[in-house]
Amino acid sequence: LLQPNDLILAYTDGVTDALNESGETFGMERLQMAIASADQSCTAPQILEMLLKSLRDFMGTCDQYDDITLLVARRI
């Protein structure tokens, strides 16, 4: 059972495999850091937008070559 403020994140490999201009992948560590930066008052839509912004900022002008799917749910 989910406890208050628990978070569920589902994503496709296009998130962690997204490349930046140097050929680095976004990776699990950056994804975890982006999630950790959300405080307990953030709603699921706010967390989703924050994750997408982190991903876009990381990718810069690189083209997306794979699907990027994120699902965020938070129990209130």
All heavy atoms as a GROMACS GRO file, in nm:
protein
  585
    1LEU      N    1   0.083  -0.119   0.000
    1LEU     CA    2   0.000   0.000   0.000
    1LEU      C    3   0.087   0.124   0.000
    1LEU      O    4   0.189   0.130   0.068
    1LEU     CB    5  -0.090   0.003   0.123
    1LEU     CG    6  -0.198  -0.104   0.131
    1LEU    CD1    7  -0.263  -0.102   0.267
    1LEU    CD2    8  -0.299  -0.088   0.022
    2LEU      N    9   0.043   0.221  -0.076
    2LEU     CA   10   0.115   0.348  -0.079
    2LEU      C   11   0.083   0.430   0.046
    2LEU      O   12  -0.032   0.438   0.088
    2LEU     CB   13   0.077   0.429  -0.202
    2LEU     CG   14   0.120   0.371  -0.337
    2LEU    CD1   15   0.066   0.459  -0.449
    2LEU    CD2   16   0.270   0.359  -0.346
    3GLN      N   17   0.185   0.490   0.100
    3GLN     CA   18   0.170   0.578   0.214
    3GLN      C   19   0.160   0.722   0.163
    3GLN      O   20   0.198   0.751   0.050
    3GLN     CB   21   0.291   0.564   0.308
    3GLN     CG   22   0.310   0.424   0.363
    3GLN     CD   23   0.190   0.376   0.440
    3GLN    OE1   24   0.138   0.447   0.526
    3GLN    NE2   25   0.144   0.256   0.411
    4PRO      N   26   0.108   0.814   0.245
    4PRO     CA   27   0.101   0.953   0.201
    4PRO      C   28   0.237   1.004   0.152
    4PRO      O   29   0.341   0.975   0.212
    4PRO     CB   30   0.057   1.026   0.328
    4PRO     CG   31  -0.022   0.924   0.403
    4PRO     CD   32   0.050   0.794   0.377
    5ASN      N   33   0.233   1.074   0.040
    5ASN     CA   34   0.350   1.132  -0.027
    5ASN      C   35   0.436   1.030  -0.100
    5ASN      O   36   0.538   1.067  -0.158
    5ASN     CB   37   0.436   1.216   0.067
    5ASN     CG   38   0.367   1.344   0.107
    5ASN    OD1   39   0.299   1.407   0.027
    5ASN    ND2   40   0.381   1.381   0.232
    6ASP      N   41   0.400   0.901  -0.099
    6ASP     CA   42   0.474   0.804  -0.180
    6ASP      C   43   0.459   0.840  -0.327
    6ASP      O   44   0.357   0.895  -0.370
    6ASP     CB   45   0.422   0.662  -0.158
    6ASP     CG   46   0.478   0.598  -0.032
    6ASP    OD1   47   0.565   0.658   0.034
    6ASP    OD2   48   0.434   0.485  -0.001
    7LEU      N   49   0.561   0.809  -0.403
    7LEU     CA   50   0.567   0.845  -0.544
    7LEU      C   51   0.590   0.720  -0.628
    7LEU      O   52   0.669   0.634  -0.592
    7LEU     CB   53   0.684   0.943  -0.564
    7LEU     CG   54   0.712   0.994  -0.703
    7LEU    CD1   55   0.604   1.092  -0.744
    7LEU    CD2   56   0.848   1.060  -0.708
    8ILE      N   57   0.518   0.712  -0.739
    8ILE     CA   58   0.540   0.606  -0.836
    8ILE      C   59   0.586   0.675  -0.965
    8ILE      O   60   0.524   0.772  -1.010
    8ILE     CB   61   0.412   0.526  -0.866
    8ILE    CG1   62   0.367   0.450  -0.742
    8ILE    CG2   63   0.434   0.430  -0.982
    8ILE    CD1   64   0.234   0.381  -0.759
    9LEU      N   65   0.696   0.626  -1.021
    9LEU     CA   66   0.746   0.676  -1.148
    9LEU      C   67   0.765   0.559  -1.241
    9LEU      O   68   0.834   0.462  -1.207
    9LEU     CB   69   0.879   0.749  -1.128
    9LEU     CG   70   0.950   0.791  -1.258
    9LEU    CD1   71   0.871   0.900  -1.329
    9LEU    CD2   72   1.091   0.838  -1.229
   10ALA      N   73   0.702   0.565  -1.356
   10ALA     CA   74   0.722   0.465  -1.462
   10ALA      C   75   0.776   0.541  -1.583
   10ALA      O   76   0.732   0.653  -1.611
   10ALA     CB   77   0.591   0.394  -1.495
   11TYR      N   78   0.872   0.481  -1.652
   11TYR     CA   79   0.934   0.550  -1.766
   11TYR      C   80   0.986   0.447  -1.865
   11TYR      O   81   1.013   0.332  -1.831
   11TYR     CB   82   1.048   0.640  -1.718
   11TYR     CG   83   1.157   0.567  -1.646
   11TYR    CD1   84   1.269   0.519  -1.713
   11TYR    CD2   85   1.147   0.542  -1.509
   11TYR    CE1   86   1.369   0.449  -1.646
   11TYR    CE2   87   1.246   0.473  -1.442
   11TYR     CZ   88   1.356   0.427  -1.510
   11TYR     OH   89   1.454   0.358  -1.445
   12THR      N   90   1.002   0.491  -1.989
   12THR     CA   91   1.061   0.405  -2.090
   12THR      C   92   1.212   0.432  -2.096
   12THR      O   93   1.261   0.532  -2.043
   12THR     CB   94   0.999   0.434  -2.229
   12THR    OG1   95   1.020   0.571  -2.262
   12THR    CG2   96   0.850   0.400  -2.230
   13ASP      N   97   1.283   0.341  -2.161
   13ASP     CA   98   1.428   0.355  -2.170
   13ASP      C   99   1.472   0.478  -2.249
   13ASP      O  100   1.587   0.520  -2.242
   13ASP     CB  101   1.493   0.229  -2.226
   13ASP     CG  102   1.453   0.200  -2.370
   13ASP    OD1  103   1.355   0.258  -2.419
   13ASP    OD2  104   1.522   0.118  -2.433
   14GLY      N  105   1.379   0.539  -2.322
   14GLY     CA  106   1.412   0.662  -2.393
   14GLY      C  107   1.450   0.775  -2.300
   14GLY      O  108   1.521   0.867  -2.339
   15VAL      N  109   1.404   0.768  -2.176
   15VAL     CA  110   1.440   0.870  -2.076
   15VAL      C  111   1.586   0.854  -2.036
   15VAL      O  112   1.665   0.947  -2.049
   15VAL     CB  113   1.348   0.862  -1.952
   15VAL    CG1  114   1.394   0.958  -1.844
   15VAL    CG2  115   1.203   0.888  -1.990
   16THR      N  116   1.623   0.739  -1.989
   16THR     CA  117   1.760   0.718  -1.942
   16THR      C  118   1.861   0.709  -2.057
   16THR      O  119   1.979   0.738  -2.037
   16THR     CB  120   1.770   0.590  -1.855
   16THR    OG1  121   1.713   0.481  -1.927
   16THR    CG2  122   1.698   0.610  -1.723
   17ASP      N  123   1.816   0.674  -2.177
   17ASP     CA  124   1.906   0.664  -2.293
   17ASP      C  125   1.916   0.793  -2.373
   17ASP      O  126   1.990   0.799  -2.471
   17ASP     CB  127   1.861   0.552  -2.387
   17ASP     CG  128   1.879   0.414  -2.326
   17ASP    OD1  129   1.948   0.401  -2.224
   17ASP    OD2  130   1.823   0.317  -2.382
   18ALA      N  131   1.843   0.898  -2.334
   18ALA     CA  132   1.848   1.025  -2.405
   18ALA      C  133   1.991   1.078  -2.405
   18ALA      O  134   2.062   1.070  -2.303
   18ALA     CB  135   1.754   1.126  -2.340
   19LEU      N  136   2.035   1.131  -2.519
   19LEU     CA  137   2.174   1.176  -2.535
   19LEU      C  138   2.183   1.328  -2.532
   19LEU      O  139   2.093   1.398  -2.578
   19LEU     CB  140   2.229   1.128  -2.669
   19LEU     CG  141   2.240   0.976  -2.687
   19LEU    CD1  142   2.279   0.943  -2.831
   19LEU    CD2  143   2.340   0.918  -2.589
   20ASN      N  144   2.298   1.376  -2.482
   20ASN     CA  145   2.327   1.519  -2.491
   20ASN      C  146   2.426   1.541  -2.606
   20ASN      O  147   2.462   1.447  -2.678
   20ASN     CB  148   2.379   1.575  -2.358
   20ASN     CG  149   2.516   1.524  -2.319
   20ASN    OD1  150   2.584   1.456  -2.394
   20ASN    ND2  151   2.557   1.557  -2.197
   21GLU      N  152   2.470   1.664  -2.624
   21GLU     CA  153   2.557   1.699  -2.735
   21GLU      C  154   2.694   1.633  -2.726
   21GLU      O  155   2.764   1.621  -2.826
   21GLU     CB  156   2.570   1.851  -2.744
   21GLU     CG  157   2.437   1.916  -2.781
   21GLU     CD  158   2.420   2.057  -2.730
   21GLU    OE1  159   2.500   2.101  -2.645
   21GLU    OE2  160   2.324   2.121  -2.773
   22SER      N  161   2.733   1.586  -2.608
   22SER     CA  162   2.861   1.517  -2.590
   22SER      C  163   2.848   1.366  -2.605
   22SER      O  164   2.946   1.294  -2.586
   22SER     CB  165   2.920   1.548  -2.451
   22SER     OG  166   2.940   1.687  -2.436
   23GLY      N  167   2.728   1.319  -2.633
   23GLY     CA  168   2.706   1.176  -2.648
   23GLY      C  169   2.685   1.102  -2.517
   23GLY      O  170   2.680   0.980  -2.515
   24GLU      N  171   2.668   1.176  -2.406
   24GLU     CA  172   2.641   1.114  -2.276
   24GLU      C  173   2.493   1.083  -2.265
   24GLU      O  174   2.410   1.157  -2.318
   24GLU     CB  175   2.680   1.208  -2.162
   24GLU     CG  176   2.824   1.249  -2.158
   24GLU     CD  177   2.847   1.359  -2.055
   24GLU    OE1  178   2.784   1.466  -2.067
   24GLU    OE2  179   2.927   1.335  -1.964
   25THR      N  180   2.461   0.977  -2.193
   25THR     CA  181   2.320   0.945  -2.169
   25THR      C  182   2.273   1.015  -2.042
   25THR      O  183   2.351   1.044  -1.952
   25THR     CB  184   2.297   0.793  -2.154
   25THR    OG1  185   2.373   0.745  -2.043
   25THR    CG2  186   2.334   0.719  -2.280
   26PHE      N  187   2.141   1.041  -2.037
   26PHE     CA  188   2.081   1.102  -1.918
   26PHE      C  189   2.103   1.010  -1.799
   26PHE      O  190   2.143   1.056  -1.692
   26PHE     CB  191   1.933   1.127  -1.943
   26PHE     CG  192   1.866   1.209  -1.837
   26PHE    CD1  193   1.894   1.343  -1.821
   26PHE    CD2  194   1.772   1.152  -1.754
   26PHE    CE1  195   1.831   1.420  -1.724
   26PHE    CE2  196   1.707   1.227  -1.656
   26PHE     CZ  197   1.737   1.360  -1.641
   27GLY      N  198   2.079   0.883  -1.816
   27GLY     CA  199   2.113   0.783  -1.716
   27GLY      C  200   2.025   0.781  -1.592
   27GLY      O  201   1.947   0.872  -1.566
   28MET      N  202   2.042   0.675  -1.518
   28MET     CA  203   1.964   0.654  -1.395
   28MET      C  204   2.003   0.754  -1.286
   28MET      O  205   1.917   0.803  -1.213
   28MET     CB  206   1.985   0.511  -1.346
   28MET     CG  207   1.908   0.477  -1.220
   28MET     SD  208   1.731   0.490  -1.239
   28MET     CE  209   1.700   0.350  -1.343
   29GLU      N  210   2.131   0.784  -1.275
   29GLU     CA  211   2.175   0.875  -1.169
   29GLU      C  212   2.114   1.014  -1.184
   29GLU      O  213   2.065   1.072  -1.087
   29GLU     CB  214   2.327   0.885  -1.167
   29GLU     CG  215   2.380   0.964  -1.049
   29GLU     CD  216   2.532   0.962  -1.040
   29GLU    OE1  217   2.593   0.862  -1.082
   29GLU    OE2  218   2.587   1.062  -0.992
   30ARG      N  219   2.111   1.068  -1.306
   30ARG     CA  220   2.050   1.199  -1.328
   30ARG      C  221   1.899   1.193  -1.303
   30ARG      O  222   1.842   1.286  -1.248
   30ARG     CB  223   2.078   1.248  -1.470
   30ARG     CG  224   2.218   1.301  -1.488
   30ARG     CD  225   2.235   1.362  -1.628
   30ARG     NE  226   2.371   1.407  -1.647
   30ARG     CZ  227   2.470   1.333  -1.696
   30ARG    NH1  228   2.448   1.208  -1.733
   30ARG    NH2  229   2.591   1.382  -1.709
   31LEU      N  230   1.836   1.084  -1.343
   31LEU     CA  231   1.693   1.067  -1.318
   31LEU      C  232   1.666   1.066  -1.168
   31LEU      O  233   1.576   1.135  -1.119
   31LEU     CB  234   1.642   0.939  -1.384
   31LEU     CG  235   1.494   0.909  -1.366
   31LEU    CD1  236   1.406   1.020  -1.423
   31LEU    CD2  237   1.459   0.776  -1.432
   32GLN      N  238   1.745   0.992  -1.093
   32GLN     CA  239   1.728   0.987  -0.948
   32GLN      C  240   1.752   1.123  -0.883
   32GLN      O  241   1.680   1.162  -0.791
   32GLN     CB  242   1.821   0.882  -0.887
   32GLN     CG  243   1.780   0.741  -0.921
   32GLN     CD  244   1.883   0.637  -0.877
   32GLN    OE1  245   2.003   0.664  -0.870
   32GLN    NE2  246   1.835   0.517  -0.851
   33MET      N  247   1.852   1.197  -0.932
   33MET     CA  248   1.879   1.330  -0.876
   33MET      C  249   1.764   1.425  -0.906
   33MET      O  250   1.727   1.506  -0.820
   33MET     CB  251   2.010   1.386  -0.931
   33MET     CG  252   2.132   1.318  -0.874
   33MET     SD  253   2.292   1.394  -0.916
   33MET     CE  254   2.279   1.424  -1.088
   34ALA      N  255   1.707   1.416  -1.026
   34ALA     CA  256   1.594   1.502  -1.061
   34ALA      C  257   1.474   1.473  -0.972
   34ALA      O  258   1.407   1.564  -0.924
   34ALA     CB  259   1.558   1.485  -1.208
   35ILE      N  260   1.447   1.345  -0.947
   35ILE     CA  261   1.336   1.307  -0.859
   35ILE      C  262   1.362   1.354  -0.716
   35ILE      O  263   1.273   1.406  -0.649
   35ILE     CB  264   1.313   1.155  -0.862
   35ILE    CG1  265   1.268   1.111  -1.001
   35ILE    CG2  266   1.211   1.113  -0.757
   35ILE    CD1  267   1.276   0.962  -1.022
   36ALA      N  268   1.485   1.338  -0.670
   36ALA     CA  269   1.520   1.375  -0.532
   36ALA      C  270   1.506   1.526  -0.509
   36ALA      O  271   1.486   1.568  -0.396
   36ALA     CB  272   1.662   1.329  -0.500
   37SER      N  273   1.516   1.605  -0.616
   37SER     CA  274   1.507   1.750  -0.599
   37SER      C  275   1.363   1.798  -0.576
   37SER      O  276   1.342   1.912  -0.540
   37SER     CB  277   1.568   1.822  -0.719
   37SER     OG  278   1.490   1.803  -0.834
   38ALA      N  279   1.266   1.710  -0.596
   38ALA     CA  280   1.125   1.747  -0.572
   38ALA      C  281   1.096   1.737  -0.423
   38ALA      O  282   1.129   1.639  -0.359
   38ALA     CB  283   1.033   1.652  -0.649
   39ASP      N  284   1.035   1.842  -0.369
   39ASP     CA  285   1.002   1.834  -0.227
   39ASP      C  286   0.865   1.767  -0.207
   39ASP      O  287   0.794   1.739  -0.302
   39ASP     CB  288   1.010   1.972  -0.159
   39ASP     CG  289   0.905   2.070  -0.208
   39ASP    OD1  290   0.792   2.029  -0.239
   39ASP    OD2  291   0.937   2.190  -0.216
   40GLN      N  292   0.831   1.743  -0.086
   40GLN     CA  293   0.710   1.668  -0.052
   40GLN      C  294   0.582   1.740  -0.093
   40GLN      O  295   0.477   1.678  -0.103
   40GLN     CB  296   0.706   1.640   0.099
   40GLN     CG  297   0.816   1.547   0.146
   40GLN     CD  298   0.800   1.406   0.091
   40GLN    OE1  299   0.690   1.355   0.082
   40GLN    NE2  300   0.910   1.344   0.054
   41SER      N  301   0.590   1.871  -0.117
   41SER     CA  302   0.469   1.946  -0.153
   41SER      C  303   0.442   1.944  -0.304
   41SER      O  304   0.336   1.988  -0.347
   41SER     CB  305   0.480   2.090  -0.104
   41SER     OG  306   0.583   2.158  -0.174
   42CYS      N  307   0.536   1.892  -0.383
   42CYS     CA  308   0.517   1.889  -0.528
   42CYS      C  309   0.410   1.787  -0.566
   42CYS      O  310   0.407   1.676  -0.516
   42CYS     CB  311   0.647   1.852  -0.599
   42CYS     SG  312   0.772   1.979  -0.595
   43THR      N  313   0.323   1.829  -0.657
   43THR     CA  314   0.221   1.738  -0.708
   43THR      C  315   0.280   1.653  -0.820
   43THR      O  316   0.388   1.683  -0.873
   43THR     CB  317   0.103   1.818  -0.763
   43THR    OG1  318   0.148   1.895  -0.876
   43THR    CG2  319   0.042   1.910  -0.658
   44ALA      N  320   0.210   1.549  -0.860
   44ALA     CA  321   0.255   1.463  -0.969
   44ALA      C  322   0.276   1.544  -1.098
   44ALA      O  323   0.380   1.528  -1.163
   44ALA     CB  324   0.159   1.347  -0.990
   45PRO      N  325   0.183   1.633  -1.138
   45PRO     CA  326   0.208   1.713  -1.259
   45PRO      C  327   0.331   1.804  -1.247
   45PRO      O  328   0.404   1.822  -1.344
   45PRO     CB  329   0.080   1.795  -1.274
   45PRO     CG  330  -0.025   1.717  -1.205
   45PRO     CD  331   0.045   1.652  -1.089
   46GLN      N  332   0.355   1.858  -1.129
   46GLN     CA  333   0.474   1.942  -1.109
   46GLN      C  334   0.601   1.860  -1.122
   46GLN      O  335   0.700   1.905  -1.181
   46GLN     CB  336   0.469   2.010  -0.972
   46GLN     CG  337   0.364   2.117  -0.961
   46GLN     CD  338   0.345   2.166  -0.818
   46GLN    OE1  339   0.359   2.091  -0.722
   46GLN    NE2  340   0.311   2.293  -0.806
   47ILE      N  341   0.601   1.740  -1.067
   47ILE     CA  342   0.718   1.652  -1.077
   47ILE      C  343   0.740   1.612  -1.222
   47ILE      O  344   0.855   1.613  -1.271
   47ILE     CB  345   0.702   1.528  -0.986
   47ILE    CG1  346   0.701   1.571  -0.840
   47ILE    CG2  347   0.812   1.426  -1.013
   47ILE    CD1  348   0.659   1.465  -0.742
   48LEU      N  349   0.634   1.580  -1.293
   48LEU     CA  350   0.645   1.544  -1.434
   48LEU      C  351   0.707   1.659  -1.513
   48LEU      O  352   0.801   1.640  -1.591
   48LEU     CB  353   0.508   1.509  -1.490
   48LEU     CG  354   0.503   1.479  -1.640
   48LEU    CD1  355   0.589   1.360  -1.675
   48LEU    CD2  356   0.359   1.458  -1.684
   49GLU      N  357   0.657   1.780  -1.493
   49GLU     CA  358   0.711   1.896  -1.564
   49GLU      C  359   0.857   1.919  -1.530
   49GLU      O  360   0.939   1.953  -1.615
   49GLU     CB  361   0.627   2.020  -1.534
   49GLU     CG  362   0.645   2.131  -1.632
   49GLU     CD  363   0.623   2.089  -1.778
   49GLU    OE1  364   0.526   2.020  -1.808
   49GLU    OE2  365   0.706   2.126  -1.862
   50MET      N  366   0.893   1.903  -1.402
   50MET     CA  367   1.031   1.919  -1.359
   50MET      C  368   1.123   1.816  -1.426
   50MET      O  369   1.232   1.848  -1.473
   50MET     CB  370   1.039   1.905  -1.207
   50MET     CG  371   1.177   1.924  -1.150
   50MET     SD  372   1.180   1.878  -0.976
   50MET     CE  373   1.143   1.705  -0.988
   51LEU      N  374   1.076   1.690  -1.434
   51LEU     CA  375   1.156   1.585  -1.499
   51LEU      C  376   1.173   1.614  -1.648
   51LEU      O  377   1.283   1.598  -1.702
   51LEU     CB  378   1.089   1.449  -1.479
   51LEU     CG  379   1.092   1.393  -1.338
   51LEU    CD1  380   1.006   1.267  -1.330
   51LEU    CD2  381   1.235   1.364  -1.293
   52LEU      N  382   1.066   1.657  -1.714
   52LEU     CA  383   1.076   1.690  -1.856
   52LEU      C  384   1.170   1.807  -1.880
   52LEU      O  385   1.247   1.806  -1.976
   52LEU     CB  386   0.937   1.719  -1.913
   52LEU     CG  387   0.846   1.598  -1.929
   52LEU    CD1  388   0.705   1.642  -1.967
   52LEU    CD2  389   0.903   1.500  -2.031
   53LYS      N  390   1.167   1.906  -1.793
   53LYS     CA  391   1.258   2.020  -1.806
   53LYS      C  392   1.403   1.975  -1.788
   53LYS      O  393   1.491   2.016  -1.865
   53LYS     CB  394   1.223   2.131  -1.707
   53LYS     CG  395   1.314   2.253  -1.721
   53LYS     CD  396   1.279   2.360  -1.622
   53LYS     CE  397   1.366   2.484  -1.632
   53LYS     NZ  398   1.496   2.474  -1.688
   54SER      N  399   1.428   1.892  -1.689
   54SER     CA  400   1.564   1.841  -1.667
   54SER      C  401   1.613   1.766  -1.789
   54SER      O  402   1.728   1.781  -1.831
   54SER     CB  403   1.569   1.748  -1.545
   54SER     OG  404   1.541   1.817  -1.428
   55LEU      N  405   1.526   1.686  -1.846
   55LEU     CA  406   1.561   1.608  -1.964
   55LEU      C  407   1.587   1.699  -2.084
   55LEU      O  408   1.687   1.683  -2.155
   55LEU     CB  409   1.449   1.509  -1.994
   55LEU     CG  410   1.478   1.399  -2.094
   55LEU    CD1  411   1.600   1.318  -2.056
   55LEU    CD2  412   1.357   1.308  -2.108
   56ARG      N  413   1.499   1.797  -2.107
   56ARG     CA  414   1.519   1.891  -2.218
   56ARG      C  415   1.647   1.971  -2.202
   56ARG      O  416   1.722   1.991  -2.298
   56ARG     CB  417   1.400   1.986  -2.229
   56ARG     CG  418   1.278   1.925  -2.290
   56ARG     CD  419   1.171   2.034  -2.315
   56ARG     NE  420   1.040   1.974  -2.304
   56ARG     CZ  421   0.956   1.991  -2.202
   56ARG    NH1  422   0.987   2.069  -2.101
   56ARG    NH2  423   0.840   1.932  -2.201
   57ASP      N  424   1.673   2.019  -2.080
   57ASP     CA  425   1.795   2.095  -2.054
   57ASP      C  426   1.918   2.010  -2.081
   57ASP      O  427   2.017   2.057  -2.135
   57ASP     CB  428   1.798   2.146  -1.910
   57ASP     CG  429   1.696   2.257  -1.883
   57ASP    OD1  430   1.638   2.310  -1.980
   57ASP    OD2  431   1.676   2.287  -1.764
   58PHE      N  432   1.914   1.884  -2.041
   58PHE     CA  433   2.026   1.792  -2.062
   58PHE      C  434   2.050   1.767  -2.210
   58PHE      O  435   2.163   1.770  -2.258
   58PHE     CB  436   1.999   1.659  -1.991
   58PHE     CG  437   2.102   1.554  -2.020
   58PHE    CD1  438   2.224   1.555  -1.955
   58PHE    CD2  439   2.078   1.455  -2.114
   58PHE    CE1  440   2.320   1.458  -1.983
   58PHE    CE2  441   2.172   1.359  -2.143
   58PHE     CZ  442   2.294   1.361  -2.077
   59MET      N  443   1.942   1.743  -2.286
   59MET     CA  444   1.954   1.710  -2.427
   59MET      C  445   1.997   1.830  -2.512
   59MET      O  446   2.059   1.812  -2.617
   59MET     CB  447   1.821   1.655  -2.480
   59MET     CG  448   1.787   1.519  -2.423
   59MET     SD  449   1.622   1.462  -2.472
   59MET     CE  450   1.641   1.446  -2.649
   60GLY      N  451   1.967   1.950  -2.469
   60GLY     CA  452   2.004   2.068  -2.546
   60GLY      C  453   1.941   2.063  -2.684
   60GLY      O  454   1.821   2.045  -2.698
   61THR      N  455   2.024   2.072  -2.786
   61THR     CA  456   1.975   2.074  -2.924
   61THR      C  457   1.974   1.936  -2.989
   61THR      O  458   1.944   1.924  -3.107
   61THR     CB  459   2.060   2.170  -3.010
   61THR    OG1  460   2.196   2.125  -3.009
   61THR    CG2  461   2.051   2.312  -2.957
   62CYS      N  462   2.008   1.834  -2.913
   62CYS     CA  463   2.010   1.698  -2.970
   62CYS      C  464   1.869   1.652  -3.004
   62CYS      O  465   1.773   1.681  -2.933
   62CYS     CB  466   2.070   1.598  -2.870
   62CYS     SG  467   2.246   1.612  -2.856
   63ASP      N  468   1.860   1.582  -3.114
   63ASP     CA  469   1.732   1.525  -3.156
   63ASP      C  470   1.698   1.405  -3.069
   63ASP      O  471   1.785   1.327  -3.031
   63ASP     CB  472   1.737   1.480  -3.302
   63ASP     CG  473   1.744   1.597  -3.397
   63ASP    OD1  474   1.692   1.705  -3.363
   63ASP    OD2  475   1.801   1.581  -3.506
   64GLN      N  476   1.571   1.391  -3.042
   64GLN     CA  477   1.520   1.274  -2.970
   64GLN      C  478   1.515   1.158  -3.068
   64GLN      O  479   1.462   1.170  -3.177
   64GLN     CB  480   1.381   1.307  -2.917
   64GLN     CG  481   1.311   1.196  -2.849
   64GLN     CD  482   1.171   1.239  -2.806
   64GLN    OE1  483   1.144   1.356  -2.790
   64GLN    NE2  484   1.084   1.143  -2.794
   65TYR      N  485   1.576   1.045  -3.033
   65TYR     CA  486   1.577   0.931  -3.125
   65TYR      C  487   1.492   0.815  -3.075
   65TYR      O  488   1.473   0.716  -3.145
   65TYR     CB  489   1.720   0.882  -3.150
   65TYR     CG  490   1.782   0.813  -3.031
   65TYR    CD1  491   1.775   0.675  -3.017
   65TYR    CD2  492   1.848   0.884  -2.932
   65TYR    CE1  493   1.829   0.610  -2.908
   65TYR    CE2  494   1.902   0.821  -2.824
   65TYR     CZ  495   1.894   0.685  -2.813
   65TYR     OH  496   1.948   0.622  -2.704
   66ASP      N  497   1.440   0.824  -2.955
   66ASP     CA  498   1.359   0.717  -2.897
   66ASP      C  499   1.240   0.781  -2.827
   66ASP      O  500   1.243   0.900  -2.796
   66ASP     CB  501   1.444   0.636  -2.799
   66ASP     CG  502   1.386   0.501  -2.762
   66ASP    OD1  503   1.277   0.467  -2.813
   66ASP    OD2  504   1.449   0.430  -2.682
   67ASP      N  505   1.138   0.700  -2.802
   67ASP     CA  506   1.023   0.756  -2.731
   67ASP      C  507   1.062   0.793  -2.589
   67ASP      O  508   1.149   0.731  -2.529
   67ASP     CB  509   0.907   0.655  -2.728
   67ASP     CG  510   0.936   0.535  -2.642
   67ASP    OD1  511   1.028   0.457  -2.675
   67ASP    OD2  512   0.868   0.520  -2.540
   68ILE      N  513   0.998   0.896  -2.539
   68ILE     CA  514   1.018   0.938  -2.400
   68ILE      C  515   0.880   0.937  -2.336
   68ILE      O  516   0.794   1.017  -2.371
   68ILE     CB  517   1.083   1.076  -2.391
   68ILE    CG1  518   1.228   1.068  -2.442
   68ILE    CG2  519   1.077   1.131  -2.248
   68ILE    CD1  520   1.300   1.199  -2.445
   69THR      N  521   0.860   0.841  -2.247
   69THR     CA  522   0.732   0.828  -2.180
   69THR      C  523   0.756   0.828  -2.030
   69THR      O  524   0.841   0.756  -1.980
   69THR     CB  525   0.663   0.696  -2.221
   69THR    OG1  526   0.651   0.692  -2.363
   69THR    CG2  527   0.526   0.685  -2.157
   70LEU      N  528   0.682   0.914  -1.961
   70LEU     CA  529   0.690   0.923  -1.815
   70LEU      C  530   0.549   0.918  -1.757
   70LEU      O  531   0.457   0.980  -1.810
   70LEU     CB  532   0.754   1.056  -1.772
   70LEU     CG  533   0.903   1.073  -1.798
   70LEU    CD1  534   0.938   1.220  -1.796
   70LEU    CD2  535   0.980   1.000  -1.691
   71LEU      N  536   0.534   0.846  -1.648
   71LEU     CA  537   0.410   0.844  -1.573
   71LEU      C  538   0.447   0.868  -1.428
   71LEU      O  539   0.533   0.799  -1.372
   71LEU     CB  540   0.340   0.708  -1.586
   71LEU     CG  541   0.210   0.699  -1.508
   71LEU    CD1  542   0.100   0.648  -1.596
   71LEU    CD2  543   0.230   0.611  -1.387
   72VAL      N  544   0.385   0.970  -1.369
   72VAL     CA  545   0.414   1.005  -1.230
   72VAL      C  546   0.282   1.002  -1.152
   72VAL      O  547   0.182   1.059  -1.195
   72VAL     CB  548   0.477   1.146  -1.218
   72VAL    CG1  549   0.504   1.181  -1.073
   72VAL    CG2  550   0.606   1.155  -1.300
   73ALA      N  551   0.283   0.935  -1.039
   73ALA     CA  552   0.168   0.932  -0.950
   73ALA      C  553   0.217   0.955  -0.808
   73ALA      O  554   0.322   0.904  -0.768
   73ALA     CB  555   0.096   0.798  -0.959
   74ARG      N  556   0.143   1.031  -0.734
   74ARG     CA  557   0.178   1.057  -0.593
   74ARG      C  558   0.052   1.046  -0.509
   74ARG      O  559  -0.052   1.101  -0.541
   74ARG     CB  560   0.237   1.198  -0.579
   74ARG     CG  561   0.252   1.236  -0.431
   74ARG     CD  562   0.340   1.354  -0.410
   74ARG     NE  563   0.469   1.301  -0.368
   74ARG     CZ  564   0.579   1.372  -0.362
   74ARG    NH1  565   0.579   1.498  -0.398
   74ARG    NH2  566   0.690   1.318  -0.319
   75ARG      N  567   0.065   0.971  -0.400
   75ARG     CA  568  -0.048   0.962  -0.307
   75ARG      C  569  -0.048   1.085  -0.219
   75ARG      O  570   0.054   1.123  -0.164
   75ARG     CB  571  -0.036   0.837  -0.220
   75ARG     CG  572  -0.152   0.833  -0.122
   75ARG     CD  573  -0.164   0.708  -0.046
   75ARG     NE  574  -0.271   0.726   0.053
   75ARG     CZ  575  -0.278   0.660   0.165
   75ARG    NH1  576  -0.191   0.567   0.192
   75ARG    NH2  577  -0.376   0.682   0.249
   76ILE      N  578  -0.165   1.144  -0.207
   76ILE     CA  579  -0.176   1.263  -0.121
   76ILE      C  580  -0.240   1.228   0.011
   76ILE      O  581  -0.285   1.118   0.034
   76ILE     CB  582  -0.254   1.377  -0.189
   76ILE    CG1  583  -0.391   1.326  -0.235
   76ILE    CG2  584  -0.176   1.430  -0.306
   76ILE    CD1  585  -0.481   1.436  -0.287
   0.00000   0.00000   0.00000
